[in-house]
Amino acid sequence: MRAHLESTEERLLDNLLRILESSFPVQVLYSRLAGDSRHHDATHLGEAAFREMVETVLDGWAPGDPARLAFLTNLHLIEPFSSRPDLAKRIGLEKLEKSEDA
């Protein structure tokens, strides 16, 4: 499939797969299937680890990319970042205010 994609399309596919891989709630699904009601999310992460997770997703986009801007604007609504909406919103706003994303 990659052979038929242009480099921009390939990068977009890679970003989509990376987001799906990092946000799919495998632990929650496994817990539900096993009858365990505990949920796993990013609430246990410290701020540094949370920021690192955001940076990992952002690495796939160039500064100013519309998808990157949309991601930062809606970060607090996207799993697993939505488990800490105040921190996610603050990080999103900080990144949007930086000149690299203006």
C-alpha positions in Angstrom: 0.0 0.0 0.0 2.8 2.4 0.8 4.2 2.0 -2.7 1.1 3.8 -4.0 1.2 6.7 -1.6 3.0 10.0 -2.0 5.3 11.0 0.8 2.8 13.4 2.3 0.1 10.8 2.2 2.5 8.2 3.7 3.3 10.7 6.6 -0.4 11.2 7.2 -1.0 7.5 7.3 1.9 7.0 9.7 0.5 9.8 12.0 -2.9 8.2 12.0 -1.6 4.8 12.8 0.6 6.3 15.6 -2.4 8.1 17.1 -4.5 5.0 17.0 -1.7 2.9 18.5 -1.1 5.3 21.3 -4.8 6.0 22.1 -6.5 2.7 21.6 -7.6 1.6 25.1 -6.2 -1.9 25.0 -5.9 -2.2 28.8 -9.6 -1.1 29.3 -10.7 -3.6 26.7 -8.7 -6.3 28.2 -10.0 -5.4 31.7 -13.6 -5.5 30.5 -13.2 -8.8 28.7 -11.6 -10.2 31.9 -14.5 -8.9 34.0 -12.2 -6.4 35.8 -13.8 -3.0 36.1 -10.6 -1.0 36.6 -9.9 1.6 33.9 -6.4 2.6 32.8 -5.8 6.1 31.6 -3.2 8.8 31.8 -4.3 10.1 35.2 -1.4 8.2 36.8 1.2 9.9 34.7 3.3 12.8 36.0 3.3 16.0 34.1 6.6 15.3 32.4 5.5 11.9 31.2 2.2 13.4 30.0 4.0 16.1 28.1 6.4 13.5 26.6 3.3 11.6 25.3 2.0 14.8 23.7 5.4 15.4 22.1 5.5 11.9 20.7 2.3 12.6 18.8 3.4 16.1 17.7 6.7 14.7 16.2 4.8 13.4 13.2 3.6 16.9 12.1 5.5 19.9 10.9 4.9 23.2 12.8 2.0 25.0 11.4 0.4 21.9 9.9 -3.4 22.2 10.1 -3.7 18.7 11.6 -1.2 19.6 14.3 -3.1 22.8 15.1 -6.4 20.9 15.2 -4.8 18.3 17.5 -3.5 21.0 19.9 -6.8 22.8 19.9 -8.7 19.6 20.8 -6.1 17.9 22.9 -8.2 17.9 26.0 -11.0 16.0 24.2 -8.8 13.3 22.7 -8.0 10.0 24.6 -5.8 9.3 26.5 -5.2 13.1 27.0 -8.9 13.7 28.0 -8.2 11.9 31.3 -6.4 15.0 32.4 -8.3 17.8 30.6 -6.9 20.7 32.5 -3.3 19.7 31.9 -4.1 18.8 28.3 -5.8 22.2 27.6 -2.8 24.0 29.2 -0.3 22.1 27.1 -2.3 22.7 24.0 -2.6 26.4 24.6 1.2 26.7 25.4 2.1 24.9 22.2 -0.4 27.0 20.2 1.1 30.2 21.6 4.6 29.3 20.6 5.8 30.9 17.4 6.5 27.4 15.9 2.8 26.7 15.7 1.6 30.2 14.8 
